[in-house]
Amino acid sequence: MPHYEFFCKACKKTFEKILTMAEHDAEKTACPHCGSHEVEQCWSAFSAVTSKKSA
């Protein structure tokens, strides 16, 4: 499942949340520190696991 990084405009803290794509699209994310819904998603790095194939 994807990890999403958010920034809370109310308490000025960042936090991460693991959500399915359906959860991300359906629900309004709340800050775990203050409970505010004034959050915005941040750009963050991602990683992908691939299998190494020989030539």
Secondary structure, DSSP 8 states (H G I E B T S, - for coil): --EEEEEETTT--EEEEE--HHHHHHS----TTT--S-EEE--------------
